[in-house]
Amino acid sequence: MFNEQRRILLGTLIALTLATVALAPATHAQSSERWVGTWATALIGRPQSPPPPNPPGPAPFMRNACPAPPPPAASPSVTPPAGTTFAAPPFTHFTNQTLRQIVRATIGGSRVRVILSNAFGTAPLTIGAAHIALRDKEDAIQPSRGHPLTFSGRPSVTIPALGIIYSDPVTLDLPALSDVAIDVYLPGTTNVPSPLTMHTSAFQTTYISETGNHAGAPDFPTVATARSWFLLSRVEVDAPDARGAIVTFGDSITDGAASTPDTNSRWPDVLARRLLASPVPRKLGILNAGIGGNRVLSEGTYGSGINAIARFDIDALGHPGVTHVIVMEGINDIGNARQNPTPTAQDLIAAHKQLITRARARGVKIIGATLTPFWGAAYYTEIGEAKRHALNEWIRTSKSYDGVIDFDRATRDPADPKKLLAAYDSCDHLHPSDAGYKAMAEAVDLTLFQ
């Protein structure tokens, strides 16, 4: 039922996004202004109550070496002791509290604006105040390099159900690869019968305040932390000299699962650093549209987002300045099918062709990335491996994509190509380690973005 609701919401979201882009604030508009995304995330709708549990699948044929996950955390609305961390807070709520959320800009600019989203909410949501600043360290900001955010000239705003809101542009010297702190004060409560729009696996600490409006406070009164982003959709810079933006579109491997939190070690992060450090620096924003558990053709378990076909227009093509999309999707369709012959490799190839057609219709270059090895993962099967091999060979040889990045070749064990190289395996035989993500980014031919 919830997935059906999300599909309905998505249709409305597409219309709202197009309308919001058209109505985005033009304050201090200049003939040379050009807004380009410097950071973004892909969003999901978190339901009010847990969905029914999925029936257990077959036991993995090979146990992984990962430590057990931490126990579920308590709700931050009850003001837990300072230092409490909510590693994955699926059913927590905020009441009269401020969130200080940290994101990493990829390209810089002299003016900035922030897009907040209630895209999956079925009720209005009020933002009492918001603020943007360069971060100092942990939950501290640089007060002299910050600015309150307004919305159509107002310090607060109510985002309609299914809506998104652009802040007014603010003058802020934002260096490339800098940490940005975005404060959002929620005067009401998110504990209402409406999904909360968020990105679950941020691998970045969000700071949660004690009661009250602490937007822009130099000394932030943190009472709890989480590793999710809430209501944040995108940060844009006015960068007339930017060449555009690259969207990395995929699942948990693009999202950065198993990477070290707070280190920006995902492969798109490393790619952003490579682009700026190249002999001829390429000023291209990197916008990460990965969602853990995401599939190409169907909805997965709770928190894994709408299928890639359904979300492609919003999460890949809907960003300002996008010039390239890198697609790495399909391993969850393959793995979760287990021994089931469907979806077939041909089903996945047909879906990839749809993404290619839609990108080219918008004048966007689209690059295919091969799927990395998964032998030993909990959902590995020989049938699945055959599908992965067939999809990868089509990506490499069909010339359907405008370019190819061979992540499979960059991360596999040369002695046993079905496996991740041990040095690149995080321990679950599916997600790369920090070293594996670095190897992926270094396998990207930067001339693809000429």
C-alpha positions in Angstrom: 0.0 0.0 0.0 2.8 2.4 0.9 4.6 1.7 -2.4 1.3 2.4 -4.3 1.0 5.7 -2.4 4.6 6.6 -3.3 3.9 6.0 -7.0 0.9 8.4 -6.8 3.0 10.9 -4.9 5.7 10.7 -7.6 3.4 11.8 -10.4 2.4 14.8 -8.4 6.1 15.4 -7.4 7.2 15.6 -11.1 4.6 18.3 -11.8 5.5 20.2 -8.6 9.2 20.0 -9.4 8.7 21.5 -12.9 6.4 24.2 -11.4 8.8 25.0 -8.6 11.7 25.3 -11.0 9.7 27.8 -13.1 8.7 29.7 -10.0 12.2 29.6 -8.3 13.1 33.0 -6.7 14.7 35.4 -9.2 16.0 37.8 -6.4 18.9 39.8 -7.7 18.7 38.0 -11.0 21.7 38.8 -13.3 22.1 38.1 -17.0 25.1 36.0 -16.2 23.6 33.9 -13.4 23.7 30.2 -13.8 22.5 27.9 -11.0 24.2 24.5 -10.8 23.8 21.8 -8.2 26.8 21.4 -5.9 25.3 18.8 -3.6 22.1 16.7 -3.7 20.6 13.5 -2.4 17.8 11.2 -3.4 14.8 11.1 -1.1 12.4 8.6 0.2 9.2 8.8 2.2 9.4 7.3 5.7 6.0 6.1 6.9 4.6 6.8 10.3 4.6 3.2 11.4 6.7 0.3 10.4 5.5 -1.7 7.4 4.8 -5.4 7.9 8.0 -7.4 8.0 9.0 -9.2 4.8 8.9 -12.9 4.9 12.3 -14.4 5.5 14.3 -15.3 2.5 16.6 -18.3 2.2 19.7 -18.2 4.4 22.9 -16.8 2.7 25.2 -19.5 1.4 28.1 -17.8 3.0 28.0 -15.6 6.1 29.7 -12.2 5.9 32.2 -10.9 8.3 30.5 -7.7 9.2 29.8 -6.8 12.9 26.3 -7.0 14.1 24.3 -3.8 13.6 23.7 -1.5 16.6 20.3 -1.9 18.5 17.6 0.5 17.5 17.9 4.0 19.0 15.3 5.9 21.0 13.5 8.9 19.6 15.3 12.3 19.7 12.1 14.0 20.6 12.5 12.6 24.1 15.8 14.4 24.5 18.2 11.5 25.1 21.6 12.0 26.8 24.1 14.1 24.9 26.2 12.1 22.5 23.5 9.5 21.7 23.8 8.5 18.0 21.0 7.4 15.9 22.7 5.3 13.2 19.5 4.6 11.3 16.5 6.3 12.9 13.6 4.8 10.9 10.8 5.9 13.2 12.1 8.9 15.2 10.4 12.3 15.3 11.3 15.9 16.0 9.3 18.3 18.1 10.3 22.0 18.5 13.9 21.2 17.6 16.6 22.3 15.2 18.6 20.1 12.9 22.1 21.0 11.9 22.8 19.0 8.8 26.3 18.7 7.2 26.8 18.3 3.4 29.9 18.5 1.3 29.9 21.0 -1.6 31.6 19.8 -4.7 32.0 23.1 -6.7 32.1 26.6 -5.3 30.3 29.8 -6.0 29.6 33.3 -4.6 25.9 32.9 -4.1 24.0 29.9 -2.7 20.5 28.6 -2.3 19.0 25.6 -0.7 16.0 23.4 -1.7 14.0 21.8 1.0 11.5 19.0 0.3 8.2 17.7 1.7 7.8 15.7 -1.5 6.6 12.6 0.2 4.6 14.3 2.9 0.8 14.2 2.8 0.4 17.1 5.2 2.0 20.6 5.2 5.3 21.0 7.2 6.4 24.3 8.7 10.0 25.5 8.7 10.3 28.1 11.5 13.8 29.3 10.5 16.8 28.1 8.4 20.4 29.1 8.2 23.5 28.2 6.1 27.1 28.5 7.1 30.5 27.0 6.5 31.2 24.4 9.1 34.2 24.8 11.5 34.3 21.3 12.9 31.8 18.8 14.2 28.6 20.8 15.1 30.4 24.2 15.1 30.0 26.7 12.3 32.0 29.8 11.2 29.6 32.6 12.3 31.3 35.2 10.0 30.7 32.9 7.0 27.0 32.2 7.5 23.6 33.7 6.6 20.0 33.2 7.5 17.8 31.8 4.8 14.6 33.3 3.7 11.8 32.0 1.4 10.2 34.6 -0.9 11.6 37.2 1.5 10.1 35.5 4.6 12.1 33.9 7.5 9.7 31.0 7.8 7.7 28.9 5.4 5.2 26.1 5.3 5.9 23.6 2.6 2.7 22.1 1.2 2.1 18.4 1.0 4.1 16.9 -1.8 5.9 20.2 -2.3 9.4 21.6 -2.5 10.7 25.1 -1.6 13.6 27.1 -2.8 15.3 29.5 -0.5 16.2 33.0 -1.7 19.8 33.3 -2.9 22.3 34.5 -0.3 25.7 35.9 -0.8 28.2 33.4 0.6 31.7 32.7 -0.6 31.5 28.9 -0.8 34.8 27.2 -1.7 34.8 23.9 -3.6 34.9 20.8 -1.4 33.9 22.7 1.7 31.6 21.4 4.5 28.3 23.3 4.7 26.1 23.4 7.7 22.3 23.8 7.0 20.1 24.5 10.0 16.4 23.8 9.9 14.2 24.7 12.8 11.0 22.6 13.1 8.6 24.5 15.5 5.9 21.8 15.3 6.3 18.1 15.3 6.9 15.5 12.7 4.9 13.0 14.7 1.8 13.4 12.5 0.1 11.0 10.1 2.3 12.0 7.2 5.5 10.4 5.8 8.7 12.3 6.6 10.8 13.1 3.5 14.4 12.0 4.1 17.5 10.2 3.0 18.2 7.4 5.4 21.8 6.4 4.9 23.7 9.6 4.8 27.0 8.3 6.2 27.3 11.8 7.6 26.4 13.1 11.1 23.3 15.3 11.6 23.2 17.2 14.9 19.8 17.4 16.8 19.3 20.2 19.2 17.6 20.6 22.5 14.1 22.3 22.4 14.0 25.6 20.5 15.2 27.6 17.6 19.0 27.4 17.4 19.3 28.1 13.7 22.7 29.9 13.2 23.8 29.4 16.8 27.6 29.3 17.0 27.4 27.0 20.0 24.8 24.4 18.9 23.1 22.6 21.8 23.4 19.1 20.5 21.5 16.4 22.4 21.5 13.7 19.8 22.9 12.8 16.4 21.7 10.8 13.4 23.2 9.6 10.2 20.4 10.6 7.9 19.4 13.8 6.1 15.9 15.2 6.7 14.0 17.5 4.3 17.2 18.4 2.4 17.0 18.0 -1.4 19.8 20.0 -3.0 22.2 22.9 -2.6 22.9 25.1 -5.6 25.5 27.7 -6.4 25.4 30.6 -8.9 28.4 29.5 -11.0 28.4 31.0 -14.5 31.9 29.4 -15.1 30.7 25.9 -14.1 30.6 23.3 -16.9 27.6 21.6 -15.5 26.8 18.8 -13.1 27.2 15.0 -13.1 24.5 12.9 -11.5 25.6 9.5 -10.1 22.5 7.4 -10.2 22.3 4.1 -8.4 21.9 2.0 -5.3 23.8 1.5 -2.1 27.1 1.2 -3.8 26.7 4.7 -5.2 25.1 5.9 -1.9 28.4 4.8 -0.2 27.2 1.9 2.0 30.0 0.6 4.3 32.1 3.7 3.7 33.6 5.4 6.8 31.1 8.0 8.1 32.0 11.6 8.1 35.0 11.1 5.7 33.3 11.6 2.3 34.8 8.3 1.0 32.0 7.4 -1.4 33.1 6.9 -5.0 31.3 10.1 -6.2 33.1 12.1 -3.5 36.5 10.8 -4.7 35.4 11.6 -8.3 34.6 15.2 -7.3 38.1 15.6 -5.9 39.7 14.0 -9.0 37.8 16.4 -11.3 39.0 19.5 -9.5 42.6 18.2 -9.1 43.1 17.2 -12.7 45.7 19.2 -14.8 42.8 21.0 -16.5 40.3 21.3 -13.6 36.8 20.5 -14.6 34.2 22.5 -12.7 31.4 20.0 -12.6 29.1 19.5 -9.6 28.7 15.9 -8.4 25.1 15.1 -7.3 24.7 11.7 -5.6 21.4 10.0 -6.4 22.1 6.7 -4.9 19.6 5.0 -2.6 20.4 1.8 -0.6 18.4 -1.2 -1.8 17.1 0.6 -4.9 16.0 -1.5 -7.8 15.5 -0.8 -11.5 12.2 -2.5 -12.0 10.4 -2.9 -8.7 10.2 -1.5 -5.2 12.3 -3.2 -2.6 12.1 -3.3 1.2 11.3 -0.3 3.3 13.6 2.6 2.8 14.9 1.6 -0.6 13.0 4.1 -2.6 10.8 4.1 -5.7 12.2 2.0 -8.6 14.8 3.6 -10.9 12.5 3.9 -13.9 10.0 5.9 -11.8 12.4 8.2 -10.1 14.8 8.9 -13.0 13.2 12.2 -14.1 13.3 13.6 -10.6 16.5 12.2 -9.2 18.7 12.3 -12.3 17.3 14.7 -14.9 15.5 17.2 -12.7 18.7 19.0 -11.4 19.8 22.3 -12.8 22.8 22.3 -15.0 23.0 18.5 -15.3 25.1 17.5 -18.3 25.9 13.9 -17.6 24.3 10.9 -15.7 26.3 7.9 -14.6 24.0 4.8 -14.1 25.0 1.9 -11.9 21.8 -0.1 -11.1 20.6 -3.6 -11.2 22.4 -5.7 -8.6 19.4 -5.6 -6.2 17.0 -6.8 -8.9 19.4 -9.6 -9.6 20.2 -10.5 -6.0 16.7 -10.3 -4.6 15.4 -12.6 -7.4 17.6 -15.3 -5.9 16.8 -18.5 -8.0 13.9 -16.8 -9.8 14.6 -16.5 -13.6 12.9 -13.1 -13.7 13.8 -10.4 -14.0 16.0 -11.6 -16.8 19.2 -9.9 -18.0 17.1 -8.9 -21.0 14.5 -7.3 -18.8 17.2 -5.2 -17.2 18.8 -4.3 -20.5 15.4 -3.1 -21.8 15.0 -0.9 -18.7 18.5 0.6 -19.2 17.5 1.4 -22.7 14.6 3.4 -21.4 16.9 5.5 -19.2 19.1 6.1 -22.2 16.2 7.3 -24.3 14.9 9.6 -21.6 18.3 11.2 -20.9 19.0 11.8 -24.6 15.6 13.4 -25.0 16.7 16.0 -22.5 20.1 16.5 -24.2 22.0 14.8 -21.3 24.9 12.5 -21.9 24.4 9.1 -20.2 27.2 6.8 -19.1 26.8 3.1 -18.1 28.7 1.6 -15.3 29.2 -2.2 -14.9 28.0 -3.9 -11.8 30.7 -4.9 -9.3 31.2 -8.6 -8.1 28.9 -10.0 -5.4 30.1 -13.6 -4.8 29.6 -14.3 -1.1 26.9 -11.7 -0.6 23.8 -12.8 1.3 21.8 -12.9 -1.9 24.4 -14.4 -4.3 23.3 -17.2 -6.7 24.9 -18.6 -9.8 21.8 -17.6 -11.7 22.2 -14.1 -10.5 25.9 -14.1 -11.4 25.0 -15.1 -15.0 22.6 -12.2 -15.2 25.2 -9.8 -13.9 27.7 -11.0 -16.4 25.2 -10.7 -19.3 24.2 -7.1 -18.3 27.8 -6.1 -17.9 28.8 -7.5 -21.3 25.9 -5.5 -22.9 27.0 -2.3 -21.1 30.6 -2.8 -22.3 29.9 -3.9 -25.9 26.6 -2.6 -27.2 27.6 1.0 -27.5 24.1 2.0 -26.3 25.5 4.3 -23.6 27.5 7.4 -24.5 30.4 6.0 -22.5 31.3 3.2 -20.2 32.9 3.0 -16.8 34.1 -0.6 -15.9 33.7 -0.7 -12.2 33.6 -4.5 -12.4 37.1 -4.7 -13.9 38.4 -2.1 -11.4 37.3 -4.0 -8.3 37.3 -7.7 -9.1 39.9 -10.2 -8.0 41.9 -11.1 -11.2 42.3 -14.6 -9.9 38.6 -15.1 -9.4 36.5 -12.4 -11.3 33.3 -13.3 -9.5 34.7 -11.9 -6.3 35.7 -8.4 -5.1 39.4 -8.1 -4.5 39.9 -8.7 -0.8 41.5 -5.3 -0.3 38.4 -3.7 -1.8 35.8 -5.7 0.1 34.1 -4.0 3.1 33.4 -7.5 4.6 29.9 -8.2 3.2 31.2 -9.2 -0.2 28.8 -6.7 -1.9 29.8 -3.2 -0.8 33.3 -1.9 -1.4 35.5 -0.6 1.3 36.9 2.9 1.3 39.8 1.6 -0.8 37.4 -0.1 -3.1 35.4 3.1 -3.6 38.6 5.0 -4.3 39.5 2.4 -7.0 36.1 2.8 -8.6 36.5 6.6 -8.8 40.1 6.3 -10.2 38.7 4.0 -12.9 36.6 6.8 -14.3 38.1 8.2 -17.5 37.7 12.0 -17.0 37.7 12.6 -20.8 34.1 11.2 -20.7 33.2 14.7 -19.4 34.8 16.7 -22.1 
